[in-house]
Amino acid sequence: MGKNQPLVSNIHDTALIFEGGGMRASYTSGFVAMLLEQKIYFDYVAGISAGSSLTVNYLSRDIKRTKRSFTEFVSDPSFGDLKSWLKGEGFFNSEYIYSEAPRPGGAIPYDFDTFSRNDAECVIGAFNRDRGEVVYWRRKDYRTFDDLILRVRASSTMPYLMPVTTIDGEDYVDGGLGSGIALDPAIEDGYRRFVFVLTRERGFRLSPPPGPKILDALFKHRPIEGEALMTRHIRYNETLERIEELERQSRAYVFYPKALDVTMMEREESKLLEQYQLGYEQAYRELPTLLEFLGMEG
């Protein structure tokens, strides 16, 4: 295929949806690598928070970047830490991670040309902290590299831990403040079958946040954002129940990590690499089931 020709998808009736979860995405990066190695190409892909990074890496068909983004990259001295947070750059240094490192010659350059040639839909969600709702962007919104990477950054902006991301004069934070999983836009776009790549084990439910008075104090000047944090567990758990019902109806294949052993804040590269490998191996064990669900079994 010529360099300027569009990339072709082979899955047209099923939405691929990536959950976020910070560095827990090291595990599900292994699933992305499996899809790319097996040339399983969905034409509708959605992600929130870390899931937005998985989404754009998948759509650029870059196995190396898929792995490095949530493993080796953590050892970059500019990645961020408590010192960068105290300087206002974020515990995860969002300016470096999303605006500098992905550029040509950066630490993990992003192949925007290949992404642009892939006409599969790309849905990214972020929480508008003034309107109190998740905004979903689609491929028509990514005319340039900066358009795309700024929305990935917005989707991944953890409240309080990272500075807000401003787009067209409006402030955004992590899309996980909504339901956390981009099921609604896929349904709105007409999809009835789904592949979910989650970063929590089967049966998990999110508990209410501890210390509501602390949250009230932290977000007293941003009550809409604070309320979204307080009630996030309700929306997230309802979405998990909907996913389980879709699975019972044979309308969903769900990848649940079986050996997840990191938090969203993990910084130990060796542990993240181990999680990537475990996710990769699990993805291949489950490949026959996935192929059967997609109607691709040999």
C-alpha positions as CSV (number, residue, x, y, z in Angstrom):
1,M,0.0,0.0,0.0
2,G,1.3,3.4,-0.9
3,K,2.4,5.9,1.7
4,N,-0.4,8.3,0.9
5,Q,-3.2,5.7,0.6
6,P,-5.9,5.5,3.3
7,L,-5.6,2.6,5.8
8,V,-8.3,0.0,5.6
9,S,-10.3,-1.4,8.6
10,N,-11.7,-4.9,8.7
11,I,-14.1,-4.7,11.6
12,H,-17.1,-2.5,10.6
13,D,-20.0,-3.4,12.9
14,T,-18.3,-3.3,16.4
15,A,-17.1,-0.4,18.5
16,L,-13.7,-0.8,20.3
17,I,-13.8,1.1,23.6
18,F,-10.8,1.6,25.9
19,E,-11.1,2.5,29.6
20,G,-8.6,4.8,31.3
21,G,-6.9,4.1,34.6
22,G,-3.5,5.9,34.5
23,M,-0.6,3.5,34.6
24,R,-3.0,0.5,34.8
25,A,-3.0,1.0,31.0
26,S,0.4,-0.7,31.0
27,Y,-1.6,-4.0,31.2
28,T,-4.1,-3.2,28.4
29,S,-1.3,-1.9,26.2
30,G,-0.5,-5.5,25.7
31,F,-4.0,-6.1,24.3
32,V,-3.5,-3.2,21.8
33,A,-0.2,-4.7,20.7
34,M,-2.0,-8.1,20.1
35,L,-4.7,-6.4,17.9
36,L,-2.0,-4.7,15.8
37,E,0.1,-7.8,15.4
38,Q,-3.0,-9.7,14.3
39,K,-4.1,-7.0,12.0
40,I,-7.5,-6.6,13.7
41,Y,-8.5,-3.1,12.7
42,F,-11.7,-1.6,14.0
43,D,-13.2,1.4,12.2
44,Y,-14.7,2.9,15.4
45,V,-12.5,3.4,18.4
46,A,-13.2,5.4,21.6
47,G,-11.3,6.1,24.7
48,I,-11.2,8.3,27.8
49,S,-8.2,9.4,29.9
50,A,-5.4,6.8,29.5
51,G,-7.8,5.1,27.1
52,S,-7.5,8.0,24.8
53,S,-3.8,7.4,24.5
54,L,-4.4,3.7,23.8
55,T,-6.9,4.8,21.1
56,V,-4.6,7.1,19.2
57,N,-1.7,4.7,19.5
58,Y,-3.9,2.0,18.1
59,L,-5.1,4.2,15.2
60,S,-1.5,5.1,14.3
61,R,-0.8,1.4,14.3
62,D,2.4,1.9,16.3
63,I,3.2,-1.2,18.4
64,K,6.5,0.3,19.7
65,R,4.8,3.5,21.0
66,T,1.9,1.5,22.3
67,K,4.3,-0.4,24.6
68,R,6.6,2.5,25.5
69,S,3.9,5.0,26.5
70,F,2.9,3.2,29.6
71,T,6.2,1.4,30.4
72,E,9.6,2.8,29.5
73,F,8.4,6.4,29.2
74,V,7.9,6.6,33.0
75,S,11.7,6.6,33.5
76,D,12.1,9.8,31.4
77,P,13.4,12.4,33.9
78,S,10.8,15.0,32.6
79,F,7.9,12.6,33.0
80,G,6.9,14.3,36.2
81,D,6.9,13.7,40.0
82,L,6.2,15.5,43.3
83,K,8.7,18.2,42.4
84,S,7.0,19.0,39.1
85,W,3.6,19.0,40.8
86,L,4.8,21.5,43.4
87,K,6.0,23.7,40.5
88,G,2.5,23.6,39.0
89,E,3.5,21.3,36.1
90,G,1.5,18.3,37.4
91,F,2.4,15.1,39.0
92,F,2.3,13.8,35.5
93,N,4.0,16.7,33.6
94,S,1.3,17.2,31.0
95,E,3.1,19.9,29.0
96,Y,6.0,17.5,28.4
97,I,4.0,14.3,28.0
98,Y,1.4,15.6,25.6
99,S,3.0,18.7,23.9
100,E,6.7,18.0,23.7
101,A,7.5,14.2,23.8
102,P,5.1,13.3,20.9
103,R,6.6,15.8,18.4
104,P,9.2,14.7,15.8
105,G,12.5,14.2,17.6
106,G,10.7,13.9,20.9
107,A,11.0,11.1,23.4
108,I,8.0,9.2,22.0
109,P,7.2,10.8,18.6
110,Y,3.6,10.3,17.4
111,D,2.9,9.3,13.8
112,F,0.2,11.8,13.0
113,D,0.5,11.1,9.2
114,T,-0.5,7.4,9.7
115,F,-3.3,8.4,12.1
116,S,-4.6,10.8,9.4
117,R,-4.5,8.2,6.7
118,N,-6.6,5.9,9.0
119,D,-10.2,7.1,8.4
120,A,-11.6,5.0,11.3
121,E,-13.6,7.1,13.7
122,C,-11.7,8.3,16.8
123,V,-13.8,9.4,19.8
124,I,-12.1,11.1,22.8
125,G,-14.0,12.3,25.8
126,A,-13.0,15.0,28.4
127,F,-15.0,16.6,31.2
128,N,-15.9,20.3,30.8
129,R,-15.5,21.4,34.4
130,D,-17.7,24.5,34.0
131,R,-20.6,22.9,32.1
132,G,-20.4,19.7,34.2
133,E,-20.6,17.3,31.3
134,V,-18.3,15.1,29.2
135,V,-17.6,16.5,25.7
136,Y,-16.8,13.9,23.0
137,W,-14.6,14.9,20.0
138,R,-14.5,13.0,16.8
139,R,-12.1,12.8,13.8
140,K,-13.5,16.0,12.2
141,D,-12.1,17.8,15.2
142,Y,-8.5,16.7,14.6
143,R,-7.4,18.7,11.6
144,T,-3.8,19.1,13.0
145,F,-1.5,17.3,15.3
146,D,-2.1,19.9,17.9
147,D,-5.8,19.5,17.7
148,L,-5.5,15.8,18.4
149,I,-2.8,15.8,21.1
150,L,-4.5,18.7,23.0
151,R,-7.7,16.6,23.3
152,V,-5.8,13.6,24.5
153,R,-4.2,15.8,27.1
154,A,-7.6,17.2,28.1
155,S,-9.1,13.7,28.4
156,S,-6.1,12.7,30.6
157,T,-5.9,15.7,32.9
158,M,-6.3,14.3,36.4
159,P,-8.0,16.9,38.7
160,Y,-5.7,18.5,41.2
161,L,-2.8,16.4,40.1
162,M,-2.4,18.2,36.7
163,P,-3.1,21.7,35.5
164,V,-6.4,22.1,33.6
165,T,-6.3,21.9,29.8
166,T,-8.0,24.8,27.9
167,I,-9.6,24.3,24.5
168,D,-11.4,27.1,22.7
169,G,-11.6,29.1,26.0
170,E,-13.1,26.3,28.0
171,D,-11.4,24.3,30.8
172,Y,-11.3,20.5,30.7
173,V,-10.2,17.7,33.1
174,D,-10.2,13.9,33.0
175,G,-13.1,12.4,31.1
176,G,-13.3,9.8,33.9
177,L,-15.4,12.2,35.9
178,G,-18.3,11.2,33.6
179,S,-19.0,7.5,33.4
180,G,-15.3,6.7,32.6
181,I,-16.1,4.4,29.7
182,A,-17.2,5.8,26.3
183,L,-20.3,3.6,25.8
184,D,-22.8,6.4,25.3
185,P,-21.3,8.0,22.2
186,A,-20.9,4.6,20.5
187,I,-24.6,3.9,21.1
188,E,-25.5,7.3,19.8
189,D,-23.4,6.6,16.7
190,G,-25.5,3.5,16.0
191,Y,-23.4,0.7,17.4
192,R,-25.0,-2.4,19.0
193,R,-21.9,-4.6,19.3
194,F,-18.8,-3.7,21.4
195,V,-15.4,-4.8,22.5
196,F,-14.5,-3.2,25.8
197,V,-10.9,-3.2,27.1
198,L,-11.1,-2.5,30.8
199,T,-8.5,-1.8,33.5
200,R,-10.3,-3.4,36.4
201,E,-11.0,-7.0,37.1
202,R,-14.4,-8.7,36.5
203,G,-16.8,-7.8,39.2
204,F,-15.1,-4.7,40.4
205,R,-17.2,-1.8,41.7
206,L,-16.0,1.7,42.6
207,S,-16.5,2.8,46.1
208,P,-17.6,6.3,47.1
209,P,-14.6,8.6,47.6
210,P,-13.2,8.8,51.1
211,G,-13.0,12.2,52.9
212,P,-15.8,14.2,51.3
213,K,-14.9,17.2,53.5
214,I,-11.4,17.1,52.0
215,L,-12.8,17.1,48.5
216,D,-15.1,20.0,49.5
217,A,-12.1,22.0,50.6
218,L,-10.0,21.2,47.6
219,F,-12.8,22.1,45.1
220,K,-14.7,24.8,47.0
221,H,-14.1,27.2,44.1
222,R,-15.0,24.5,41.6
223,P,-18.2,23.0,43.0
224,I,-19.3,21.4,39.7
225,E,-16.0,19.5,39.4
226,G,-16.2,18.6,43.1
227,E,-19.7,17.2,42.8
228,A,-18.7,15.2,39.7
229,L,-15.8,13.6,41.7
230,M,-18.2,12.8,44.6
231,T,-20.7,11.1,42.4
232,R,-18.4,9.5,39.8
233,H,-18.7,6.0,41.4
234,I,-22.5,6.0,40.7
235,R,-22.1,6.7,37.0
236,Y,-19.1,4.3,36.6
237,N,-20.8,1.4,38.4
238,E,-24.0,1.9,36.3
239,T,-21.9,1.7,33.2
240,L,-20.2,-1.5,34.4
241,E,-23.7,-3.0,34.9
242,R,-24.7,-2.0,31.4
243,I,-21.6,-3.6,30.0
244,E,-22.3,-6.9,31.9
245,E,-25.8,-6.9,30.5
246,L,-24.5,-6.4,27.0
247,E,-22.1,-9.3,27.6
248,R,-25.1,-11.5,28.7
249,Q,-26.9,-10.6,25.5
250,S,-23.8,-11.7,23.5
251,R,-23.4,-8.1,22.2
252,A,-20.1,-7.5,24.0
253,Y,-16.7,-9.0,24.4
254,V,-15.0,-7.7,27.5
255,F,-11.3,-7.9,28.3
256,Y,-10.9,-7.9,32.1
257,P,-7.3,-8.0,33.5
258,K,-6.7,-11.1,35.4
259,A,-3.2,-10.3,36.9
260,L,-3.4,-6.5,37.4
261,D,-0.9,-5.4,40.1
262,V,-0.3,-1.7,39.7
263,T,-2.1,1.5,40.7
264,M,-2.8,4.4,38.4
265,M,0.2,6.2,39.9
266,E,2.8,3.4,39.4
267,R,6.3,4.7,38.6
268,E,8.5,1.5,38.6
269,E,9.4,0.7,35.0
270,S,10.2,-3.0,35.6
271,K,6.8,-3.5,37.2
272,L,5.0,-1.7,34.3
273,L,6.9,-3.8,31.8
274,E,5.9,-7.0,33.7
275,Q,2.2,-5.8,33.6
276,Y,2.5,-5.1,29.8
277,Q,3.8,-8.7,29.3
278,L,1.0,-10.2,31.4
279,G,-1.6,-8.2,29.5
280,Y,-0.1,-9.3,26.2
281,E,-0.1,-12.9,27.2
282,Q,-3.7,-12.8,28.4
283,A,-4.7,-11.1,25.2
284,Y,-3.3,-13.9,23.1
285,R,-4.9,-16.5,25.4
286,E,-8.3,-14.9,24.7
287,L,-7.7,-14.3,21.0
288,P,-9.7,-17.3,19.9
289,T,-12.7,-16.1,21.9
290,L,-12.3,-12.6,20.5
291,L,-12.1,-13.9,16.9
292,E,-15.2,-15.9,17.4
293,F,-17.1,-12.9,18.7
294,L,-15.9,-10.8,15.7
295,G,-16.8,-13.6,13.2
296,M,-13.1,-13.9,12.2
297,E,-12.4,-17.4,13.4
298,G,-10.6,-19.5,10.8
